[in-house]
Structure formats: C-alpha cells, structure tokens
Amino acid sequence: MIQMSNTISEILAQARAWIGKKESDQSFRIIIDIYNSHRPLARGYQVKYTDSWCATFVSAVAIRCNATYIIPPECGCQEMIKLFQSNGEWEENEARIPHAGDIIFYDWDDSGVGNNTGYADHVGIVEKISSSTITVIEGNKSNAVGRRNIAVNARYIRGYGIPRYQTERVTTSKKKPLDTIAREVIAGKWGNGDARKNALIAAGYDYSAIQARVNELLKNPEPAAVYYTVKSGDTLSAIARKYGTTALAIQKLNPTQIKNINHIITGWKIRVK
C-alpha cells in the first residue's frame, strides 16, 4: 500500500495542530514568533503581527519540523516560488494532480484562460486529494489557519512547490506503533471527526484499531502530562534539571520537535514529564 513518508506526515501533523490559530485571540502569534526566531531570517525581514502571514505559516511548519532544506523559509509568496525554482522543486503546471505535502500557490488575479504565470498572492499545504478535490491547510485564511477545498486545475492555482521528501512515496508497510498513533490522536495531531478518520486511513492505518486503543487510553489515563514553553535563553539541559529529568528523556517525549538536544526554539511547547 502506498503511504506517506514520515516527513510528509510530520509536516501535515504540524499544519493540522495549528488549525484554529487566529488573529482575533492572538493565538496565531506563535506562528509569527517561530518564523522570526529562525536564522538566517529570509531577506533579513522580521514579520510583523499585522503582515499577511500565509507564507510565514508554511515556513513556520517547515521550521518546526526541521524541513527547511526542502521547504525554503520565506514570508512572501512570490519570493518563495523563486526559492523553490532555485532548488529545482517548482512545478509550473497548474493542472498537476498534486500529492499530500505539496505546496500550492494561488494568484487571485488569474483570468482562468491558459496557464497562469501571474504574481502569487497566497499559499498553503496540500493535505489530501479525493477524486478531483484538493484539500489545503492554509495560514491567514480569513485571518486564521483553516482548510480550503479546491478542484484540480481550478482557476486561481498558480503552481506548486514540490519538496523533495526523503521518500516521497514508499511501498513498505513501515508505520508508527499503534500506541504512538493513538496518543497523537488524543493530542489532536490528526484533527477531529471525519477529517481525522480520513487522514488516518489515507496514511495506511487501521482506523478501528486506533480508535479502540484511544478509547482504552482515555478510560485508563496516565498521570497528567507536564508541559513547558521554551523561553529565550533556555537550554534543554537546564529545563531538564528544573523538572528533575534529563534532556534525552525530554527529547524522547517530543520526537517530532526535538531532533537535536542542543537546538530548541523560543515559543515551543514541549512535554517535560
């Protein structure tokens, strides 16, 4: 069975985790802060909370997942296209049938006639494709992170960034353990309702088995997890000492975020217990 690579899964899990972040309650600011914490800062520009932030969202997802080598950080859509072109990861054909993890760009001035080569105004991350409908997760969609459904080859599609994931499509049966996926579901990383069910099935998992394990875990919950938000100047070892644990133990609790115990980012919410 074809399934997504772990890197694609991580990108989508992080994008889903931010659905609902919005300007009205300022929860979207963590996205801007993560982008601004990255070095080198694209074109030396620090994004303001009042700026448009769709490209910033895509970039922040890549930064959070340590995937900036395949999704170049940039706060401007057109400049991001140039970076994808430089990396040899650009698909000009707007009629392309995309894959999950592709980066879709829009031009709101598209006339709908011929191939669109206009100026990009918006960008998002392709979550899934069902028949001829593309589901996209976007930042700054009505001032929040949300989903959009759009037809393949629809008007306004500008083109696609095609990140070179380590194994973009694999045919092995390698999957995360049942308990790992069940805990991710409980943490909200796979969304809610039918969207969660569809995402799990699309990734090659047995939805019924996962839901049964989720129910078991919720009936017999573990001691409440303890979380900490990383502050400027923090080190993982110092945080570990504060909570009577080790940096490696914290890394094990946060495998998606913490790839290197010597590298943590201000604003991260990490589990420490």
Secondary structure, DSSP 4 states (H G I P E B T S, - for coil): --B--HHHHHHHHHHHHTTT-BTTTTTTHHHHHHHHHSSSPGGGPPPPTTS--HHHHHHHHHHHTT-TTTS---SSHHHHHHHHHHTT-EE--TT----TT-EEEE-TT--SSS---S---EEEEEEEEETTEEEEEEEEETTEEEEEEEETT-TTEEEEE----TTSSB-S-----HHHHHHHHHTTTT-SHHHHHHHHHHTT--HHHHHHHHHHHHHSPPSPP-EEE--TT--HHHHHHHTTS-HHHHHHH-TTT-SSTT---TT-EEE--
